[in-house]
């Protein structure tokens, strides 16, 4: 498994929370993998990272929710992409 997807299989970005059970999770995962491993610049707005963390760890949204550690591991994995820019981060 590549570093961008090494943690929990739950993904979510700005209102489009995706789980491994969702019909669109495989295409979304493939898209993120292509971006993270590609040569083209890509970006995630900082509020989307916050929303991802809040949603995937929320016990009323996911049963069971991801742990905070799993969610942070996923964010760190995204940040390891040399072509990623986090918009609005200082």
N, C-alpha and C positions, 0 to 999 in steps of 0.2 A: 504494500500500500504506500502511496506517495505521502510525503510529509504534510501536504495541504489537507489531507483527509484522514489523518492518523487517529483522530479522537472519535468521539461519539458520532454516529451517522446522521444526527439531526442537524439540519441547516436552516437558517432563516435570515432573511434580509428585508428590512423595511416593509412589513406588512405581508410579505410572501413567505411565511414560515413553512418550511418543507420538512417532512419527516420521511423516514425510509418507507413508511406505509403509504405515502401519498403518491398518486399516479404520476406526478411530475418530478419526483425526487431524482430519478435517474438522469433525465435530461438536464436538470439543474446542476447536479453533481458533475456531469460531463462538461457543462459550460464553465463552471468554476475551475475545474481541473485544467481545461484548455487555457483559461485566462492565467491561472497561477503558474502554469508551466511554460507558457508561451513567451514570445519576445515582445509582444505589444504591451504598451502601458495600459493599465486598468486601475479603477479606483473604487473604494468603498467609502461613502460618507460616514463620518464619525457617529452621527446619530443612529445609523443602521447597525453599527457594532454594538452600541448600547442596547438597542432594541433586541438584537439577537441574544445577548446575554440575559436580558430580562425575560424573554419569551421561553427560551429552551430550558431555563432553570425553574420555571413557574409550575408548581404542582397542580394548579387548576387547569393548565393548558396541556401538559404532558403527564401521563402516568405510565411509568415513572418519569420524572423530569431528569434532564442531564444534571450532573453535579456542577457546581461552580468551577471546579478544577477541569472537568471535561470541556466546558464551554470556553474557558480561558485557553486551554490547550488548542482548541480549534482556531481561536482568534490569533494566537501566536503562530500557528501553522500558516494562516493566511498572510500574516505579516512577514513571514520568511520569503515570500515571493519577491524577487528583486525588482519586478516591474509594477508592484502595487504602490499606489499612493492613497493614503488615508486623507480624505478631504475634511478640512475643518480641524484637524489635529494640530496641536502646537508643540 
